[in-house]
Amino acid sequence: MHGVSIASYTDWKAGFSYTVPDGVLKGIEFGAYYTGNNANTAFYTDLNGFNTAKDTGVAYVKKTF
């Protein structure tokens, strides 16, 4: 692999969100997403053994004022 660094990777993210259109919860957004990559695990593992490039899932509730 000439010209490709071990630090190179491709990442992706898939998810959804829904904002309540009216009523008591009007304007509140609910959502979730999952993100991952094809990073070199050995390169992105810190001295404590934690893989900083591991896949992650997130759920959230948001209200903007």
Backbone as CSV, one residue per row, in Angstrom:
resi,resn,N_x,N_y,N_z,CA_x,CA_y,CA_z,C_x,C_y,C_z
1,MET,0.839,-1.190,0.000,0.000,0.000,0.000,0.876,1.242,0.000
2,HIS,1.374,1.585,-1.099,2.226,2.752,-1.227,1.393,4.034,-1.082
3,GLY,1.849,4.922,-0.200,1.186,6.211,-0.060,0.019,6.235,0.920
4,VAL,-0.260,5.106,1.584,-1.370,5.076,2.540,-0.795,4.948,3.949
5,SER,-1.134,5.865,4.817,-0.650,5.875,6.190,-1.470,4.927,7.061
6,ILE,-0.832,4.345,8.114,-1.590,3.500,9.039,-2.572,4.334,9.856
7,ALA,-2.386,5.653,9.834,-3.300,6.546,10.551,-4.536,6.883,9.721
8,SER,-4.563,6.493,8.454,-5.715,6.789,7.591,-6.880,5.870,7.916
9,TYR,-8.084,6.391,7.782,-9.285,5.579,7.989,-10.481,6.242,7.327
10,THR,-11.542,5.476,7.201,-12.819,5.973,6.700,-13.833,5.811,7.817
11,ASP,-14.628,6.839,8.078,-15.650,6.711,9.113,-17.042,6.898,8.522
12,TRP,-18.052,6.486,9.288,-19.442,6.553,8.864,-20.326,6.837,10.075
13,LYS,-21.527,7.310,9.784,-22.493,7.629,10.840,-23.889,7.399,10.287
14,ALA,-24.723,6.703,11.049,-26.113,6.463,10.660,-26.996,6.758,11.865
15,GLY,-28.125,7.416,11.614,-28.992,7.740,12.730,-30.295,8.354,12.295
16,PHE,-31.030,8.857,13.268,-32.316,9.486,13.004,-32.584,10.546,14.065
17,SER,-33.497,11.440,13.749,-33.961,12.403,14.735,-35.416,12.743,14.429
18,TYR,-36.126,13.165,15.463,-37.531,13.555,15.320,-37.764,14.763,16.214
19,THR,-38.316,15.825,15.658,-38.671,17.014,16.422,-40.188,17.066,16.566
20,VAL,-40.661,17.165,17.797,-42.099,17.207,18.080,-42.663,18.503,17.487
21,PRO,-43.675,18.407,16.604,-44.175,19.589,15.907,-45.092,20.503,16.717
22,ASP,-45.818,19.957,17.702,-46.723,20.799,18.484,-47.068,20.139,19.803
23,GLY,-47.823,20.838,20.619,-48.213,20.312,21.925,-47.236,20.717,23.013
24,VAL,-47.339,20.062,24.154,-46.525,20.382,25.323,-45.030,20.193,25.038
25,LEU,-44.690,19.212,24.233,-43.288,18.922,23.929,-42.803,19.581,22.636
26,LYS,-43.545,20.555,22.130,-43.206,21.211,20.863,-41.749,21.688,20.856
27,GLY,-41.035,21.345,19.782,-39.664,21.790,19.614,-38.610,20.893,20.235
28,ILE,-39.016,19.867,20.983,-38.039,18.946,21.570,-37.644,17.926,20.502
29,GLU,-36.347,17.712,20.381,-35.819,16.760,19.401,-35.321,15.504,20.107
30,PHE,-35.716,14.349,19.598,-35.251,13.056,20.079,-34.439,12.429,18.954
31,GLY,-33.342,11.797,19.284,-32.549,11.193,18.229,-31.563,10.170,18.746
32,ALA,-30.965,9.461,17.801,-29.934,8.480,18.107,-29.086,8.280,16.860
33,TYR,-27.845,7.908,17.063,-26.986,7.574,15.936,-25.911,6.589,16.373
34,TYR,-25.343,5.920,15.393,-24.258,4.973,15.607,-23.151,5.361,14.640
35,THR,-21.936,5.433,15.127,-20.810,5.815,14.281,-19.690,4.799,14.411
36,GLY,-18.984,4.566,13.317,-17.887,3.605,13.311,-16.860,3.961,12.258
37,ASN,-15.851,3.127,12.138,-14.776,3.371,11.180,-14.000,2.083,10.920
38,ASN,-13.064,2.165,10.009,-12.209,1.022,9.714,-10.765,1.313,10.130
39,ALA,-10.593,2.070,11.206,-9.267,2.468,11.678,-8.463,1.271,12.169
40,ASN,-7.156,1.380,12.061,-6.230,0.369,12.540,-6.291,0.347,14.072
41,THR,-6.848,-0.729,14.641,-7.047,-0.819,16.089,-5.739,-0.648,16.856
42,ALA,-4.681,-1.285,16.414,-3.398,-1.191,17.126,-2.878,0.243,17.156
43,PHE,-3.012,0.974,16.067,-2.528,2.348,15.999,-3.332,3.278,16.897
44,TYR,-4.634,3.043,17.041,-5.510,3.930,17.807,-5.813,3.433,19.221
45,THR,-4.992,2.536,19.742,-5.135,2.073,21.127,-4.110,2.797,21.978
46,ASP,-4.592,3.441,23.069,-3.674,4.225,23.895,-2.873,3.333,24.855
47,LEU,-2.022,3.930,25.674,-1.150,3.174,26.575,-1.914,2.421,27.662
48,ASN,-3.161,2.798,27.921,-3.991,2.096,28.902,-4.783,0.949,28.278
49,GLY,-4.622,0.752,26.966,-5.337,-0.325,26.276,-6.707,0.072,25.765
50,PHE,-7.041,1.369,25.794,-8.339,1.844,25.329,-8.274,2.149,23.838
51,ASN,-9.173,1.544,23.070,-9.245,1.792,21.628,-10.024,3.079,21.407
52,THR,-9.330,4.153,21.081,-9.967,5.458,20.910,-10.772,5.560,19.622
53,ALA,-10.664,4.563,18.747,-11.397,4.579,17.470,-12.564,3.594,17.456
54,LYS,-12.953,3.078,18.606,-14.021,2.075,18.613,-15.372,2.677,18.222
55,ASP,-16.259,1.825,17.714,-17.603,2.249,17.331,-18.362,2.741,18.557
56,THR,-19.291,3.677,18.334,-20.021,4.290,19.446,-21.474,4.549,19.068
57,GLY,-22.365,4.329,20.019,-23.772,4.656,19.851,-24.160,5.773,20.809
58,VAL,-25.049,6.663,20.353,-25.472,7.804,21.171,-26.981,8.002,21.020
59,ALA,-27.655,8.257,22.123,-29.072,8.662,22.116,-29.138,10.017,22.802
60,TYR,-30.050,10.889,22.331,-30.105,12.227,22.909,-31.510,12.817,22.873
61,VAL,-31.694,13.818,23.722,-32.892,14.666,23.735,-32.372,16.097,23.745
62,LYS,-32.904,16.938,22.853,-32.393,18.305,22.708,-33.537,19.297,22.636
63,LYS,-33.362,20.440,23.288,-34.318,21.529,23.216,-33.541,22.813,22.977
64,THR,-33.863,23.526,21.917,-33.203,24.787,21.603,-34.133,25.929,22.007
65,PHE,-33.588,26.909,22.702,-34.381,28.053,23.153,-34.050,29.273,22.343
